[in-house]
Amino acid sequence: MILTYLGSYGSRVSLDMDGELEGFQFVHPPIEVRFVRDGLALTEWRTCDADYHTLQRPSLSGTCGMNARGLAIETRGLCGQFILLVWRREGTFK
């Protein structure tokens, strides 16, 4: 399932839900993004593009995605809006 979020550059989008995320893509990307969980930065600010970015990584049982509990993505940019597409990892949501 693909979720769609609309927002203004410089805002935070809550991705908080049960389960895992498979990947994300900005249709109109902000200048920079970073992931935060419960208000604490998980990643450094990085430039953003319109490519698909996977959040899956190897695990003992195959692959797993990023835990979405308490997760948000923060954006930086000026005078504009973004469209964010987020792929939920099938089989990890109730």
C-alpha positions as CSV (number, residue, x, y, z in Angstrom):
1,M,0.0,0.0,0.0
2,I,1.3,3.5,-0.9
3,L,0.5,6.4,1.4
4,T,0.5,10.0,0.1
5,Y,1.4,13.0,2.2
6,L,1.3,16.7,1.2
7,G,3.1,19.3,3.1
8,S,5.0,22.6,3.1
9,Y,8.8,22.7,2.9
10,G,10.2,23.1,6.5
11,S,7.5,21.0,8.0
12,R,7.4,17.6,9.8
13,V,5.3,14.6,8.6
14,S,4.3,12.0,11.1
15,L,4.7,8.5,9.8
16,D,3.8,7.0,13.2
17,M,1.9,3.7,12.8
18,D,2.2,0.0,13.6
19,G,4.4,-2.0,11.3
20,E,7.3,-1.3,9.0
21,L,8.0,1.0,6.0
22,E,9.5,-0.4,2.8
23,G,10.6,2.9,1.2
24,F,9.8,6.5,0.3
25,Q,9.9,8.9,-2.6
26,F,9.3,12.7,-2.9
27,V,7.5,13.7,-6.1
28,H,8.4,17.4,-5.5
29,P,11.4,17.0,-3.1
30,P,12.4,19.5,-0.4
31,I,16.0,20.7,-0.2
32,E,16.9,18.4,2.8
33,V,15.3,15.7,4.9
34,R,16.0,13.7,8.0
35,F,14.2,11.0,10.0
36,V,13.3,11.5,13.7
37,R,11.8,9.2,16.2
38,D,10.0,10.6,19.2
39,G,11.7,14.0,18.6
40,L,15.2,12.6,18.4
41,A,17.2,12.7,15.1
42,L,17.8,9.2,13.6
43,T,19.7,10.6,10.6
44,E,21.7,13.7,9.7
45,W,20.2,16.2,7.3
46,R,20.8,15.1,3.7
47,T,20.0,16.5,0.3
48,C,16.9,15.0,-1.3
49,D,16.0,14.0,-4.8
50,A,12.9,12.5,-6.6
51,D,14.3,9.0,-6.6
52,Y,12.8,6.0,-4.7
53,H,14.7,5.3,-1.5
54,T,14.5,1.9,0.1
55,L,14.3,1.5,3.9
56,Q,14.7,-2.3,3.8
57,R,17.8,-4.0,5.2
58,P,19.0,-7.6,5.6
59,S,18.0,-9.5,8.7
60,L,18.4,-13.1,10.0
61,S,15.0,-13.9,8.5
62,G,15.5,-12.2,5.1
63,T,14.8,-8.5,5.0
64,C,13.0,-6.0,7.2
65,G,11.9,-2.4,6.8
66,M,12.1,0.6,9.1
67,N,9.9,0.4,12.2
68,A,7.3,3.2,11.8
69,R,6.4,3.5,15.5
70,G,7.0,7.1,16.6
71,L,8.7,7.9,13.2
72,A,8.5,11.3,11.4
73,I,10.4,12.9,8.5
74,E,11.5,16.5,8.8
75,T,12.0,18.7,5.7
76,R,13.9,21.9,4.9
77,G,13.2,24.2,2.0
78,L,11.7,27.6,1.1
79,C,8.3,28.6,-0.3
80,G,6.9,25.4,-1.7
81,Q,5.1,22.2,-1.1
82,F,6.1,18.6,-1.4
83,I,4.4,15.3,-2.2
84,L,5.7,12.4,-0.3
85,L,4.9,8.8,-1.2
86,V,5.5,6.1,1.5
87,W,5.4,2.3,0.8
88,R,4.2,0.2,3.8
89,R,5.8,-3.2,4.0
90,E,3.2,-5.8,3.4
91,G,2.5,-8.3,6.1
92,T,3.7,-6.0,8.9
93,F,0.5,-4.0,9.6
94,K,-2.6,-5.1,11.3
